[in-house]
Amino acid sequence: MKIIIVGAYGTLGQAVAAELGRDNEIVKVGRSRGDHKADLKDDGSVRRMLEAIGPVDAIISTTGSVHFGPLSGMSAAQFNEGLQDKLLGQVRLALLGQHYLNDGGSITLTTGIIAQHPIKDGVNAMAVNTALEGFVHAASTEMPGRRINAVSPTVLTESLPSYGPYFPGFESVPAGRAALAFRRSVQGVESGRVYRVW
């Protein structure tokens, strides 16, 4: 299979590329490096990347940032950061990417445990992840012959130095374990699913 991984150089993206790269052709995409480059906040950038790569069997996104901070001091502009990056960026990739999928192809987006379990300073993250999961559920009903799913990992063990303080008492998972859910999404048969790796 020919698979695009957007965010291939992040902690999760590297693990997914390693897992799926064992038996598939991987096209690595990053914002500033990779086989191809793309900024998910820009329609033209995403479209140019897809045009350059051509038809594929799967598109994976392991990227997207949100705003962490207390609700009491949050501005609409700060809240909009997560909407434009992690939410609309991945939605944009799916909207444009669906037209480059081979028959039977799939799209896999990334959400997170915060969609179900709120954390301190995580209002924007919860809103974005919940919206992404809703998008996947609804989009799956309108993609005949193609599939769309999401993977929702808890905090990654490798990311604990940076994000651990936001997740007190949460059990982490290695990125390699989360990567298996992406394989299930790509090579399985289900659509509209959120694979939770908690």
Buried (B, 14 or more C-beta within 10 A) or exposed (E): BBBBBBBBBBBBBBBBBEBBBEEBEBBBBBBEEBBBBBBBEEEEBBBBBBEEBEEBBBBBBBBBBBBBBEEEEBEEEBBBBBBBBBBBBBBBBBBBBBEBBBEEBBBBBBBBBBBBEEBEBBBBBBBBBBBBBEBBBEBBEEBEEBBBBBBBBBBBBBBEEEBBEBBEEBEBBEBBBBBBBBBBBBBBEEBBBBBBBB
